[in-house]
């Protein structure tokens, strides 16, 4: 099965879990009212070529269901760790897919939120605090009629957690009427050779837009002249016009701009293996659905102009750390390319590539009354609904326009696959204002440049060391910044803490780190990229660990207390100890042990252990538990907790023999008869040998199966407990 993957700071990953990785939770559900599917069908029944610059109708595949569920509507589940999970299950009967809009969201610093299908093994996450903007989060689609929302956080963070589910989107056809496998068969997967060869950077700039579960368009991240990695995204204006529920008027109102917070942007949604899984003779170069993709939630409106149907928006979040993404370059010259290419998501399917071997012409060439858009007829592949807003590239792989519309009757058997692309040449100056032209945003310093190449988001790679991001005393770690800025950039680096390394700073895009003797702790290296032309700077960093682990940290349960506090236990009571931090090591490396009045434990390794206090005062009142972690470099200091066992003052002695059929009668004190009570016969080391409810003033114990020795009888009621010492003498 496909698998979950994890993001950096900008976007959250979506995809699938491998078999066996589903979240092991049993969740009570909230069933939603059934949507009016007739309305959903009406939404998608409209089609038509772009006329009078009103725009193609957007593709719709679901209906909004208003909700008002919040964090108070479900409770916590214990997980056997220090991080309980808040869970909620949503069910909309018969839905092929569900997606969500959350508002008033606050995630604590260490919290992680996941959305997953309990039966389909599809998951989105982890979603962290840095992915939430303005308290709003719009999710990608999760396949199936049931979705579980799970939020994992530290126990001491739970009071600040806040969330309100504002809308649920119920899909109504397939997994949604636009999705994987829905594009026409003559479309070509972007990774199909030879069509996609050499287009990898442009491929990784193109994204799929999902609006509140109801709309689908395409678009592309686009570079600026500073190459400052601002997450600008070029798409079609008609994808925004009317999204607030009003009629299309070719103007973008403030309400329509505000709705961009509900947009979801899906990147890397392209098949990794075209032709895989196809029967012999398959020739349409269609591959399997990808197992993982990257999503961004929400955007800000920057500029748009209805005459060229362009919209430029800026995604919420940073691109830094997302090396699977790129920003496409552009060309604003007044040119008509000899050949052209488009990369897009027809019908919300995986990314496709279309190509025209012939020169593009102007639409106005066929009719002077028509706008000066590029008009092309693709020789390989086609365009469909959902391709709107996709980038139009010249042979130099630079954007020169974005898709406007297609003939609604276009299909694989059409003689003329005509597609129209408004020209970036005209959009550059647009309507003459900052919010109606591209120049202010793509050339913020006014350099006058006419072409800017694409750029991949930089990444940091390492070689050497003693494992993943770990350095020991005698190691050398080569750290390299992979970045290619066409305008030139000055790069320097600095490692901190500086006293951990023989050399802690330098110039250039590579650094060799060698730790000093005897150091241990978390470290980081930061590359400072100073861009040319006064465009500012970028900082890309990576964290490591040097030396043996630091002392692990823990909390106790059921009542968390500071580690320096002595835990008070009653005789026979249990204490659970959870690791909350293992700096420089994994929790699985932890080793646990005990001493003194702690006589039983359930685990000697892993993230937690449970200890039981002795019922015998013969072992003393004080006990200790210990935990230590390790990595390739060595052992951590030992973390220690102290326990004080409070033994009851009332200890009586009874003697009996273990003759066959012999019973010992115990008179139950009156205090244990006032409400439900229990008794336990315990071994000297605390193991429970027999137990049951207190049901009367006398308790008869059968001792015939016990060897000679000392035992304890523990009586517990609603108000008190007592321990009785019993010595079995043998036959």
N, C-alpha and C positions, 0 to 999 in steps of 0.2 A: 504493500500500500504506500501511497505518497506520505511524506513526512512533514512535520513542523520544522520551521527554521526561525531564527531569532534576528531582531533588527538592531540597529544602532539608534542614534538620537532622533532621526527625522521621521521615519515611517515605521509602521508595524507590519510584520509578516503575516501572510495568509497562506493556507495550503491544507495539507492533509497529514494525519498521523499514520505512522506505520502500525501494523497490527500489534496489539498489546500495549500501545501507548495512550489509549483513551483515558480520560480522567476517571478515577474510581470513586465516583460519588453517586449517591442515591438522592434524587432531588424532587421535592414536591413541585408541582407545576401550576402555572396560571394559564388557563385556556382563554383564548381571545375570541371575540364574536366573529362569526363568519363574514367575510367581505362580500360586496356585491360584485360578482365576477362579470356580470353584464356590462358594468361600467368599465371594467378593465379591458374587455374586448373592444368597446367603443373607442378607447384611447388609441389602440394600435391599428384601427381600421382606416385611418387617414393616410393618404400618400399623395405625392404630387411633386412635379419638378419645381425647383426654386423659381418663382415668378415674382417680378416686381420687388425683388430683394426682401421677400417676406420670410424666406427660409423653409427648408424641409421640415416637416413635423418630426419631432424627436421620437425615438423609439421608446415605448413604455412596456414594462413587463410585470407590473404589480400594482396593488392598491394600498394606500395608506390606511392604517388602523390606528386611530388616536388612543394613547394609553396614558396613565398617570401612576405608574408603578415607581416606587423608590426603594432606597436601601432598607426601609422599615418593613417592607412586604415579605422579606425572607430572613432566615436566621443563619447562624453560623454552623459549620460542620467541623468537628475535630478531625485532624488528619494524621495524628501520631507524630506531629512535629511542632515546632514553636510557631508555625505559621498557619493558623486556622483559615478556612476558606468560606467566604460569603458566596452563596449560590442561589440562583433563580433559574427556573426552567420555564420557557415560553412555548406554547403550542398553538398553532393555527391550523386547524384540521384541513388536510388536503393540500397544503402549500408545498410546491416543489422547492421553494427557497424562501428564506426570511432574511431581512436586513433591518437595521435599527438606527434610530437617531436618539442620542442621549444628550440631555442638558443638565445644567447645574451639577457637573461632574467634578469631584475633587478626589484624586488618588494620592494617598500618602507617598512619601519619597521612595520607599522600598516596595510599594505595592505593585502587583502585576495583575492585569485583567485579561481574561480569555473568553472568547465566544467559540463554542464548539457544538457539533452535532453528536449527540450521544450514540447514534447508530451508524452514522456515516463516516466517522473518524476524520471529519474536516474541522480545522481549528484556525482561529485568527488570534494572533498575539505572539509574545506578550505586549500588551498595551500599557504604557507607563505614563507617569505624570507629564513627561516632556512631549507626549503625543496629544495632549489635551490643550485646546486653545479656546480661550473665552468660555470655558466650562462646557464646550460642545464637542461631541464626537459622533461622526457618521461612519457606520461600519460597512464593510464589504458584504457580499452575499454569502450566506451559509446555506448549503443545500439540505433540504429536508423540512418537515413540518414541525420539528422540535429543535430548539436551540437552548443550550445551557450557558448562562453567564456565570463565570466564576472569577472571584477577586481574592487573591492570596496576599496576605500582609502580616506583619508582626502583630502579636496580640496587643502591644501597647500603642499601635497606630489605629486600631479599629474605631475609636471614638471620633476620629476626624474624617473618616470615609463618608463620602456623599455621592449620590447618583440618582438621577430621575430618567426613566425611560419615557421619552416623549412620543415617539412614533415607532410602529412596527410595519414593515412593508411585506405584504403577502404576495409572492409570485403566483402567476396563474397559468403558465404554459411551459412544458418541459421543466427545466430548472428555473425558468424565466424565459420569456419568448425570445430573448436574445442571449446567446450563451455559447459555450464550447460546442463545436460541431454544427452550428446553425448557419454559418456562411456558405454561400454557393460553392459547389464542388470544384469549380474552375479557379477559385482563389488559391494562392500559393503561400504556404507557410514561409515566414520571413527567414527561417534558417535552412530553407531548401536550397541545395546547390543546383546550378550555379547562380540562381537568381539573387540569393541573399549574400553571396560571397562579397566581402569588403564593406558591407553595410552594418557591421556590428555596432559601431558607435551610434549611428543614427537610430538603429533598432532600439538601443537602450535608452534613448531619449523619448520615445513614443509611449504614450499612456492611454488607458481606457478610462473614460469618465462615467461614473455612476452617480446619478443625482437622486437622493432620497429613495433609491430603489426604483425610480420611475423613468429615468432617462439614460440614454447611452449616446455618447459622442466619442471622438478621438481627439488627440492633440499631442503637442510635443513640448518638452523642456527646450528652451532656446537660450543660447549663450548671449552675453552682452560684451561690448567692446572692452570692458575692464577684465573680463574673465573672472569675475568675483564670485561666481557660483550662486548668484541670486536665483532662487527657484522659480524663474519666470516660465510661464506655460502658455503657448499660443494655441488657440482653438477658434471655433466659429462663433460669431456673435449670436446667431440664431439658436445656439445651444443654451444661451442664458436668457434670451428675450422671452418673457412670459412665464418664467419658472415660479414666479410668486402667485400664479393662478390668474393673472390678468391676461388680456389679449395681447398678441404680438403687435408692437407699435414701432419697432426698430429703434427704440430708445431703452437704455438700461437705467431703471429707477433705483433709488436707494434700497427699496424693498427687494428688488431682484439681486442687487449686490449682496444684501444680507443673506440671501438664500445660498450663497456660495459656501457658507459655513457647513452646509449639509451635503456638499459634494464629496465624493470619494474618488481618489485617483489610483488606478491599479497599474503598476509597472512590472516589467519582466514577465508579463503574461504571454509568453510565446512557447510553442512546442519545442522541446529540446532535441527531439528525435524524429524529424519528418520521415515518413514512410514506415516508421516502426509500427508493427501490429497490423499492417495492411495485408490483404490477401495477395497472392502472386498476381502480377499484372497490374497492380495499383499504380496509377500514373498521375494522380492529382497532388502528390507531394503534401499530404496531410498527416500530421503526426499526432501523438498522444497529448492529452492535456497536461500542462506542467504541474509539478508537484508543489511548487512554492512560488509566491510572488510577493511583491512589496506594495503596501498601500499607504497613501497619505490621506489625511482627513482635513477638509476645509481649505479655503483659499480667500485671497483678497483681490478685489477688482482693481485693475490698474488703468486700462485704456480699451477703447473699442470704437468702431466706426461702421455704421450700417452700409455705407456705399461699397466697402470692401469686405463686409461681413467678418471682420476680424475682432477677436477679443483677446486681450493679454491679461492674464491673472497671475498672481504670485501665491504659490502653495504655502500653507502653514508648515513650519518646521524647517530644519536645515538639511542640506544634501550631504554635508560632511559626514564621512564614515560610510557612505553608501556607494561603494566602488562598482556596484552593478548598474549604476545609472550614469548617464552622460547628458550633456547639453548640446543640441545640434547647432551648427553654424548657420549663417545666413548671408544672402547676397541681395543688396537693395538696388542694383543697377537696372536700367531699363533694357532688359534682354529677353529674348525668346530662345529657350534652350533647344539644342539639336536633338536631345533625348531627355527623358524625364522619368522620375520614380516617385511613388507614393508608398508610405508605410502606414498601416491603419488597422482598425479592429472592426471589420464588417460584421454587423449584427451581434456585436459584443463577443465575437469569437476570438480565438488566439490570434496573435499579430500576423498580418499578411503583408505581402509586398506585390505591388503592381508596377509594370514598366511599359513605357512607350518608346519605341525605337525611332519615331519620327519627330520632326520639329513641332513644337507647340505653336498654335496660332491664337490670335485674339478672337474672342467670341464676337466682338464688334465687327470683325472682318466679314462675317456672314450677314450681319445686319447692323448698320451704324447706330441704330437706336438702342442696341444692347450694350451693356457695360464692357469695359476693357479687362476682361478676365482671360486667363489662359483656358484654352479649350483643347482637350487631348482625347484620343481614343486609344486605350491601352492595348498593346499587343500581347501582353502576358498578365493574366489576372484581371479582375474587374474591381469596381467599388460598389458599395451597397449602403443602405441605411445603417447608421452607426459609424460610417467612415467620415462623416462630417467633421470638419476641423482638423483633419489629418494633414501632416506637412507634405508639401510638394517640393521635391528636390531637383536641382539641376545636375548635370554630369559631374560637377565638382563636389557633390554631396552637401550642398548648401540649400537652405530653405529659401524659396522664392515666392511662396504663397501657401494658402491652406485651402482644404477642400470646401466647396460651397454645397454642391448638390449633385445628384445623379438622376437619370431618367428612372422613374419608379417601375418601369416595365423592363429595366435592364436585367438580363440574366445570362447564363452561360451560352445560350444559343442565339443571343442578340447579334445582329450583324454589325451594329455600331455601338460600342461601349463608351459613349461620350460622357466626359466628366469635366466639371468647371472648377477653376481655382482662382479666386481673387488674388491680385498681385501685390506682393510685399512692396514693390516699387511705389505704388500709390499709397499703401498703408503707412509708409515711412513718414510722410507729412500729413496724411489723413485729413481730419477736419480742422487742423491748424491750432489745436490746443493740446495740452499735456495729456488729457484724458481721452483724446481721439486720434492720437498718432503714436507710432512706435519709436520714433527717434529719441524722445526723452528717456526712454527706458532701455533701449538696446545700445545707445551711445550716450550714457549719462554725463560724460565729460565733454561732449561736443567735439570729438576729434575729427569728425568728417569722414571716417573710414567707411568704405563701401562694402567690404567683405570681412566677415569674421569667421574663422574656422570653428568647428565643434571641439569640445573638450570633454574628456572623461573625468568624473569625480576622482580626485586623488585618493590614494590608499597607502597604507604603511605595511611593509612586509618585513619578516625577520628570518634570519638564518643563524643557527648555532644555539647556544644555551643548553639547558638540561631538561627541556620539555616545553610545553606550551606556556610562553610568557614567564619562564622561570630561569633565573641565573644563580649559579653557585659560585663559590669563591674563585675557582680557577677557570671560570668560563669566559668566553668572549661572545658577544652577541652583535651581529651585524644588523642594523636597522636601516631600512631604505624607504625613502619617500618616493612613491611612483606618481609623478605629476608631469604634465606636458602643457605648458602655457606658451602660446604662440608669440605673445608680446614680450616674452622674457620676464623673469622674476628672480629676485634674490632670495636665497633660501639659507636659513641658519637653524641651528638646533640647540636645545638645552635640556639636560637631564637633571631631575631633582628627586630627592635631596642631593645637592652637589657633592657633599662629603661621602656619599656612598660609592663614588666612582673615581678612578684614576684620572680620567678626562671627562668633564661634565658639560662641555659646550664646544661648538665648532661651526664652521661654514660648510655649505653644500647639502646635498640631498641624501647623504649616507653618514651613519655614525657607527663607531665601534665602541660598545660599552663593556668595560671590565670592572667588576666590583672590587672594592677594597676588602681587606681581610676583616673578618669578624662582624660584618654588618648584616642586618636582617630587617626586612620590612618592605612595604609597598613603595614603588618608585614609578616615575613616568618620564617619557621623553616627548617634547613638544617641538614640532617643526614650524617655524615662522616663515611664511611666504609673503614677501613684500612685492606687490604687483606694480607694474610699470604705470607711467602716465598719471601718477598721483591717485591711483585707484584704491589705495588702502592696503590692507593685509588680511591674510587668512592664517589660522592656527589649526593644525591637525596634531592630535596627541594620541598616545597609546600607553596603557598602564602595564606594568610588569611587577614581579616580586623577586626580591633578592634574598638568598639565604634560607635557612630553616624557617618553619612557620613561627608566627607569634603565638602567644598564649591564647588558647581558644576561649570563647565567651559562651555563657550558658544562662538559662533561666530555669526555674523550677515550676512544677505544676502539682496540684491545681492552683496554687496561689503564687504567682511570680514574685520573687523577692530579690533584692540586690545580692550579688554573689558574696559580699562581705558579711552578710547577715547569717547568723546561726539559725538553721531550720529547726523548728520545734515539731516533734512527732510524738504521737502516742505509741505505746507498745503494739507491734504488729501492723502499724500503719505504713502505707507505701508513699514513696515520693518519686515523681518522674522528673528527669533532668534532660533538657533539650539544648542542643547547641544552637546558638544564634549567630555566631561568627567564627570562622576558622581561617584567619588571615594567612595566606600562603599555602593552604592545604584544602583538600576536599573533605567534606564531612565523613565520607566513607573510610577515611584513614584513621578516624578517631578510635582510640582504645580506652576502655573504662575499667576501673577496679575499685575496691572498697576496703574498709577496715573498721574495727571497733564494733559498735552496736548495730551497724548495717550488716545483715547476715545473708541476704538473698538479693540477687540481681538477675534481670531477665536477658540482658545483652552485654557482651563484652566489647562490641565494636559498633560503629555506625553513628547516626545522628542523635540517638537518644538511648537512655537506659533507665530502668525502673529498679529502685532499691526498696527493701522492706526492713523496718526496724525490728530488732530482736524483741521477743516477749520475755526474755529472761534478764533480770537485773545482774545476773552473774557475769555478763559480758561488759558491764559498765554502761554509763549513760551517754558517752560520747562516741560518735561514729564519723567517718569521712568518706566521701566519694571523690574520685580522681578521674581526669580525662587528659589525654595527650594526643596530638596529631603529628603527622609526618609528611615530608615530601622528599624528593630526590636528594636534597641538600642535607637533611637531617631531621631531628626531632624538635618539636616545640617545647617550651616550658610546660610544666604540669599545672593545670588548673585544678583547684581544690575547693570543695564545699564541706562545711561542717554541719553535723546533725546532733541535736540533743534529744534523747529519748526520755519522755516523762512516764515513769512507771506508776501505776495506781498504788495508793498507800495500802489498800486492803488486799493482802496476800495471805491466803489460808493454805494450810497443808492438809492433804489427804493421802492416805496410804491404802493400797489395795493389792490383791494378787491377780495374776492373769490366768487363774484356773479356768478351764472350759466352762462356759455358761455363767461366769461370775459377772455381776453388774455392780457398778458403783452408783449410789444414789446421792445426788447433790441437791441441797435445799436452795432454791432460788431466792435471793433477797427481794423484798417487796418492791424496791425501786425499779426493778426490771420487769415488773408485772403491770406497770402503769403505761401501757402502750406497746407497740410491736418491738420485739427484741430478738436477738440471735445469739447462738453459742457456737464456739469453735474449739475443737480439740487440736492442739498444736504440738508439733515436735519441738525439741529444745532449740533447733535452729530456725524455727518460725514456720515450717511447712504445715499447711492445714491437712489434718488427717481425717477428721469428721466435722460436720457442721449441720446446723438446722435451726429452725425457729424455736423460740421459747414459747411453750404452749401450756405451761402450768407451773405450780409452785415447786414441783420436783422434776429433776432431770435424771434419767437412768442411762448410764454409759456402759456399753459392753467393752470390756478390756481384754477379752480372751485372745485376740489376735495380735496383741502388742507385746514386744519383747520387754524385759525388765529395763527400767530407766526412768528418767525424769521427763514429765510432760506438763503442759499448761492448758487450763481451760479458761477461755476468754468469754466473758458475758458482756454483751453490749445492748443498751437500751436507748430510748430517745433522749435521756438526760445524763447518763453516766455509763462507765464501763468498769469492770473489775477482772482481775486475773487470779486464778486459783492454781496452786502448784499441786500436782498429783504425782506420786512416786509409785510405780508399778514394781512389785517385789518379785514377780515370777511365781512358778508353781511351788 
